[in-house]
Amino acid sequence: MEPVVTVGLDGSPESMAAAHWAADEAERRKVTLRLMHAWPMLAPEPVRAASEIDQNYWAKRLVHQAQAELQARHPGLLIVGNLVADDAQDALLKAAAESELTVLGSRGLTSSESYFLGSVSMAVVARAERPVVLIRAEAREQGSSPASRSVVVALKLHGPCDDLLAFAFEAAAARGVPLQVVHGRSLPLHAHTPWGVDHDVAKEITEDAKKELGQVLRPWREKFPGVEPVDAVRLESPAEAVVRAAEGASLLVVGRRKHRPPLAPRLGPLAHAALHHARCPVAVVPHD
């Protein structure tokens, strides 16, 4: 199959924001945009059925209206509609396996909703074998803000990170924006004193982490000479560090291990925090 960016449509404002973001990304990558709407009750395609008896009429209308709106903004982009008679989660997981990128809408969260994303979006993010981006409805307006310039990537500095950094560097290079590499590290207990934080311990931890960051980023600086990564070590929990760093970013990139222990959650605490609390688009990149 030819390279494609897939976006899931369900008629919500969030899914249309995702469609606009996906169209920009597909145009940037010079690939096809696929608009997918999945519903188990879709009927087999009738032959020239009138709209009043066509059970798929509203599904077709949803996709066709989105396609017309996007095509007007991206006249040179190849956009295809795709109606699938299947459970949305299963259909999107299948599509994600053959897409360069899958883009889904994510509703904004209040404090009382902070642990609930759409079940379909969350399941796809947690199980897809290739990158998935979640978009909130307000991200469409924020994306054009002067403050929304950098790509931010969260780096843990332990375990494989090539897939994560490749995605982040490519995203920054394609957009022509800086790449902010953020590493959060909680202070150990012995760094805390009755009068505050031991400055010497904090300084030593920061310097060690910066050296590690420099070593990890060295080959990527050579591979992407047009992207100058700005590394930042923050002495706070990785989750707090990445959410804080993502304020005003155009894209936040976080990793997810493909193979986790059987009883472990499919998403780690850092990815979980990013998806629930970051306001910008969030790309979740699976890696070994």
C-alpha positions in Angstrom: 0.0 0.0 0.0 1.2 3.5 -0.8 2.2 5.8 2.2 -0.9 7.2 3.9 -1.9 9.3 6.9 -5.2 8.0 8.4 -7.6 10.1 10.5 -10.6 8.7 12.3 -13.9 10.6 11.8 -16.9 10.4 14.1 -18.6 13.8 13.5 -17.2 15.4 16.7 -15.4 18.8 16.7 -12.3 16.9 17.9 -12.3 14.6 15.0 -12.6 17.5 12.5 -9.7 19.2 14.3 -7.8 16.0 13.9 -8.7 15.9 10.2 -7.3 19.4 9.6 -4.1 18.6 11.5 -3.8 15.3 9.5 -4.3 17.1 6.2 -1.5 19.5 7.1 0.7 16.6 8.0 -0.1 14.5 4.9 0.6 17.5 2.7 3.9 18.1 4.5 4.9 14.4 4.0 3.5 14.4 0.4 1.3 11.3 1.1 -2.4 10.4 0.8 -4.8 11.4 3.5 -7.4 8.7 4.3 -10.6 9.7 6.1 -11.9 6.7 7.9 -15.4 6.3 9.5 -16.1 2.9 11.1 -19.4 1.6 12.3 -20.5 -2.1 12.7 -24.0 -1.3 11.4 -22.9 -0.1 8.0 -24.9 -1.9 5.3 -23.4 -3.5 2.1 -23.2 -0.8 -0.6 -26.6 -0.7 -2.4 -26.9 -0.1 -6.1 -28.1 3.5 -6.7 -30.2 3.6 -3.6 -32.2 6.8 -2.9 -30.9 8.7 0.1 -34.1 8.0 2.1 -33.5 4.2 2.0 -29.7 4.3 2.0 -28.7 3.1 5.5 -25.2 4.5 5.0 -26.4 8.0 4.0 -25.3 9.8 7.2 -21.9 8.0 7.3 -21.3 9.0 3.6 -22.4 12.5 4.3 -20.0 12.8 7.3 -17.0 11.7 5.2 -18.0 13.7 2.0 -18.4 16.9 3.9 -15.1 16.5 5.7 -13.4 15.7 2.4 -14.9 18.7 0.6 -13.8 21.1 3.5 -10.3 19.7 3.5 -9.9 19.6 -0.2 -10.8 23.3 -0.5 -7.9 24.1 1.9 -5.5 21.6 0.3 -6.4 21.4 -3.4 -3.2 19.5 -4.3 -3.6 16.8 -1.6 -5.0 13.4 -2.5 -7.8 12.6 -0.1 -9.7 9.4 0.0 -12.8 8.4 2.0 -13.1 5.0 3.7 -16.2 3.6 5.2 -15.6 0.4 7.2 -18.3 -1.9 8.6 -16.4 -2.8 11.7 -15.9 -1.8 15.3 -14.1 1.5 15.4 -11.3 0.3 17.6 -10.6 -2.7 15.5 -10.8 -0.8 12.3 -8.4 1.9 13.5 -5.9 -0.6 14.8 -5.8 -2.3 11.4 -5.5 1.0 9.7 -2.7 2.1 12.0 -0.7 -1.0 11.1 -0.5 0.2 7.5 -0.3 4.0 8.0 2.7 6.2 8.4 0.7 8.0 11.1 -2.8 7.7 12.6 -4.5 10.8 13.9 -7.4 10.9 16.3 -9.5 13.5 18.1 -9.3 13.8 21.9 -11.8 15.8 23.8 -10.6 18.5 26.2 -10.5 17.5 29.8 -11.5 19.3 32.9 -10.0 18.4 36.3 -13.0 16.2 37.0 -12.5 14.3 33.7 -8.7 14.0 33.9 -8.7 10.2 33.9 -11.1 9.7 31.0 -10.2 9.9 27.3 -12.3 8.4 24.6 -12.1 4.6 25.0 -11.4 4.1 21.3 -8.6 6.7 21.2 -7.0 5.4 24.3 -7.1 1.8 23.1 -5.6 2.7 19.7 -2.8 4.7 21.3 -2.0 2.0 23.7 -2.0 -0.9 21.2 -1.0 0.6 17.8 2.3 -0.6 16.3 3.0 2.7 14.7 2.8 6.4 15.8 -0.6 7.8 16.8 -1.3 11.5 17.3 -4.1 12.8 19.5 -5.6 16.2 18.7 -7.9 18.4 20.8 -10.4 20.7 19.3 -8.7 23.8 20.5 -5.3 22.7 19.0 -6.5 24.0 15.6 -6.5 27.5 16.9 -3.4 27.1 19.1 -1.4 25.7 16.2 -1.4 29.1 14.4 -0.3 31.0 17.5 3.1 32.6 17.4 3.9 30.8 20.7 3.4 27.4 19.0 6.8 27.0 17.4 8.8 24.2 18.9 8.5 20.4 18.9 9.1 18.9 22.4 10.2 15.4 23.0 10.3 13.7 26.4 13.5 11.6 26.8 14.0 9.1 29.7 17.7 8.3 29.1 17.3 4.6 29.7 16.3 2.0 27.2 16.0 2.3 23.4 15.0 5.7 22.1 16.0 5.7 18.4 12.4 5.5 17.1 11.3 8.3 19.4 14.2 10.6 18.4 13.8 9.9 14.7 10.2 10.9 14.8 10.9 14.0 16.9 13.9 15.2 14.7 11.9 14.6 11.5 9.0 16.5 12.8 11.1 19.5 13.8 13.0 19.4 10.5 9.8 19.2 8.4 8.4 22.2 10.3 11.6 24.2 10.4 11.3 24.7 14.2 13.6 24.1 17.2 13.5 20.7 19.0 13.3 20.9 22.8 14.6 17.7 24.4 13.3 17.4 27.9 14.5 15.0 30.6 12.8 15.1 34.0 14.5 13.5 37.0 13.1 13.4 40.5 15.6 14.3 43.2 16.6 11.4 45.5 15.7 11.5 49.2 19.3 12.5 50.3 19.0 15.7 48.2 16.3 17.0 50.5 17.4 18.7 53.7 15.4 20.4 56.4 16.2 23.8 54.9 15.4 22.8 51.2 17.3 21.1 48.4 21.0 20.4 48.7 22.4 22.6 45.9 25.6 20.5 45.4 23.6 17.3 44.9 21.1 19.0 42.6 24.0 20.4 40.5 25.8 17.0 40.3 22.6 15.3 39.1 21.9 18.0 36.6 25.5 17.9 35.2 25.4 14.1 34.9 22.1 14.1 33.1 23.3 16.8 30.7 26.3 14.7 29.8 24.0 11.7 29.1 21.8 13.8 27.0 24.7 15.1 25.0 25.9 11.6 24.3 22.5 10.4 23.2 21.9 13.5 20.9 25.4 13.6 19.3 24.6 11.3 16.4 21.2 12.9 15.8 22.8 16.4 15.6 25.0 15.0 12.8 22.1 13.3 11.0 19.9 16.5 11.2 22.3 19.4 10.9 19.4 21.8 10.3 17.8 21.0 13.6 19.5 22.4 16.7 18.1 20.5 19.7 17.8 22.4 22.9 18.3 20.1 25.8 16.7 20.7 29.2 17.1 18.8 32.5 14.4 19.5 35.0 14.6 18.3 38.5 11.1 17.2 38.9 9.1 14.1 38.0 9.3 13.2 34.3 5.5 13.6 34.0 5.5 17.1 35.5 8.5 18.1 33.4 7.0 17.1 30.1 3.6 18.7 30.7 5.2 21.9 31.7 7.6 21.9 28.7 4.7 21.3 26.3 3.0 24.6 27.1 2.9 26.5 23.8 4.5 23.8 21.8 3.3 22.8 18.3 3.8 19.1 19.0 4.7 16.9 22.0 6.4 13.6 21.3 6.4 10.8 23.9 7.3 7.1 23.8 5.5 3.9 24.6 7.1 0.5 25.0 5.6 -2.0 22.6 6.2 -4.9 25.0 5.4 -4.3 28.6 5.0 -6.9 31.4 1.7 -8.7 31.3 0.3 -7.0 34.4 1.7 -3.5 33.7 -0.5 -0.8 32.1 -0.1 -0.4 28.4 0.9 3.3 28.9 3.6 4.4 31.2 3.0 7.3 33.6 4.8 9.9 31.4 2.7 9.1 28.3 -0.4 8.9 30.5 0.2 12.4 31.9 1.0 13.8 28.5 -2.3 12.5 26.9 -4.4 13.7 29.8 -2.9 17.1 30.6 -0.9 18.5 27.6 -2.9 21.0 25.6 -1.0 20.6 22.3 -1.1 17.7 19.9 0.6 14.6 21.4 2.4 12.0 19.3 2.8 8.6 21.0 5.6 6.6 19.3 5.8 2.9 20.1 9.3 1.5 20.5 11.0 -1.7 21.6 
